[in-house]
Amino acid sequence: MPILNQPPTRRTALKAAGAALGLAAFGKAISPLWSIPENVSTDEFLQQHYKELTDEDKRKVFERLEAETKELHGASVTISDPKPIPGVRYGYAINLSKCNGNGACMEACNKENNHHRGVDQSYIRVLEMSKGSMDMEEGNTTYDHTVPQDDKYYMPVQCQQCDNPPCVTVCPVEATWKEDDGIVVVDYNWCIGCRYCEAACPYHARRFNWEEPEIPSDEVNPDQGYLSNRIRPQGTMEKCHFCLHRTREGRLPACLEACPTGARMFGDLNDPDSDINWVLKNKRVFVLKEDLGTQPSFFYFFDS
Amino acid sequence: MSSAIAPKLSGAAAHPIRSYPKFLWWGLGQATNGGLLFYLWMFVLTAIALVGANAWAVQVANGMIVTNMTDHVSWGLYIANFTFMVGVAAGGVMMVIPAYLYHDKKMHDVVIIGEMLAIAAIVMCLLFVVADLGRPERFWHLIPGIGRFNWPMSMLTWDVIVLNGYLLLNLHICGYLLYMRFLDRQPNNWWYVPFVWASVFWAISIHTVTAFLYCGLGGRPFWNTALLAPRFLASAFVAGPAFILILFAIIQRVTGEKIDDGPRRLLINIIRVTVVVNLLMVVSEVFTEFYTGGGHTASARYLFLGLHGHNALVPWIWTAMAFNVVSAGLFLSPLVMRYSTVLIVACVLAFIGAWIEKGMGLIVPGFIPSTLHEIVEYTPSLAEWKISAGIWALGLMVLTILLKMSMAVISTSSKPAMPENL
């Protein structure tokens, strides 16, 4: 083969051989990639952003996801897509005088949201704080002694559902956004996994799926929402969504139901008679890192 | 370049557009000619690149769990290298500014080297970003028009624009000038001078935007400083020219062609200024961090002194500091002008110092302690080292090929690399 004006010398022949060898070696080197077509179907690859899906598209997507869950995790689940209730805006408050650090909220979150069991995580972290200090640097999330300790108080931190959420601002592909009821959600099928939102969040509220999630089939929560607790794909970001598959249907978040001390209050900020508004009117509440201007919808207060 | 004797297309008959692929093909043929040392060099780079490609394929197949990154330290070696390479790419333009702004004719023959370095560095930047994605097959979500591009809000979308734009600009400028020379034609100013000017401003913008990526995050006090972008630029204009000076020495040694002393002096003088400015800004930052104290100091304390018994980065940053200070001393002394060994040592120290400081010394401590003040340390996994080494090897391969292509053109042409009527 005459390579453009270059005489067919021994050198060109050697070059061609070298190039062929190199290409073959490259093919061999990237051979682990051949497993991708099994893991990512064409439909999934081509799926559009949540906001561009028609009802018909959504039906197909949900069916596919349900079938995948059946195949991968051996569980029959229903994936729903509850919409924000018009006029409702959610708020959450925690009574730090009541929270005793027992961690029931974290456990409930882990189960409700189909978290990967291997890492024992949830969307909530409970800081054990020294009485007399608000400095998180004095806090500790890895305590394993009996609670409560006399000289400590306990501060659960989860997504603050900010009105000015830095995570939404920085996302390069609009895979995360704030819904009308104040809940910040993630389209797990659109996220590219750059983790910029995780870097931007001042509350350590976002989690990345480093591993393929594993959950025993009998422990899978079958009541799933597309934007909330369905089993998240590997390599994407996830976060607390105020259990929107429950709360948008009038139920309470799983962490609140599980709390044995009654430290947690949830409700509609627009409803003057809601629990959350009672707290805002009658308690002196504060938010975390107010100076950053994130304007959380998550409030803290002490009884006394 | 002794082998650049292959017959070129005859200048008069060549069609300026249809011949371009032929020009590229000819250049590639020239670029793959060389001595034993050259083939050994390319073989070693290929081997490392293949190891990296394999590690990346394993990472894509098994997921990001093969890295040592965590929810606490969610960016590591890849983003550290990315940040540094953006600086090298921006630093490459330091050759362009004097050549065009001051009509320095001696720079014209070597300005291409800076632009080639910029191209290779940007290719590496893009690869480092792709390596850091949890779902690389969804990269099309980032393409304006078919994806959803969060512009102008997300600094990452700005970065995508400026990096790709810079790559295209440099490819066009180098490609056009070399091609015209290959055809023995005079370049048309309209076809490249506006792009040269754009690339000068663009070079500044790539590193500024990359700094904004970090300093725009209010929740990360270590990064949230207005001095970050100027600091980035100052260290880029040390590391970029330092690398070009090393390249000069290598080219001179390998090809035996004497590179004019003027460009070398100019680059050393550029470094003499930027190295001092960089050190001054580091001192300013360290002062504001430590003099006041308080919660904002935690990351800096972790980086420089260790925090609550955790001190993985302390040896790194002090190495970087020592390298920076020693190289600054060498650059400011008359020795660098006199002895090429001293110059090379100074350049290597400056380059490695900047790599540590702008890489691991900037990205990792931003995450430690975490926003809830937990301390989780990070050391890159073997997979991360392999992939990073692979990308470096590929970048060096690209650079080698580009430089050999341009030298093949230059050495077979009777005309200077740049027109002199700017």
Interface residues (C-beta under 8 A of the other chain):
Chain A: I3 L4 N5 Q6 R11 T12 K15 G22 A25 F26 A29 I30 S31 P32 L33 S35 I36 V40 F45 H49 R125 L127 D135 M136 E137 G139 T141 T142 V157 P166 T169 V170 C171 P172 V173 E174 A175 W190 C191 I192 G193 C194 R195 Y196 E198 A199 A200 C201 P202 Y203 H204 R206 R207 F208 N209 W210 E211 E212 P233 Q234 G235 T236 M237 K289 L292 G293 T294
Chain B: A6 P7 K8 L9 K22 W25 W26 G29 T32 N33 T46 L50 V51 A53 N54 W56 A57 V58 V60 A61 N62 G63 M64 I65 T67 M69 T70 D71 H72 S74 W75 V129 D132 L133 G134 R135 P136 E137 R138 F139 H141 L142 G147 R148 F149 N150 M153 S154 M155 L156 T157 V160 L213 G216 L217 G218 G219 R220 G295 A298 G366 F367 P369 S370 T371 L372 H373 E374
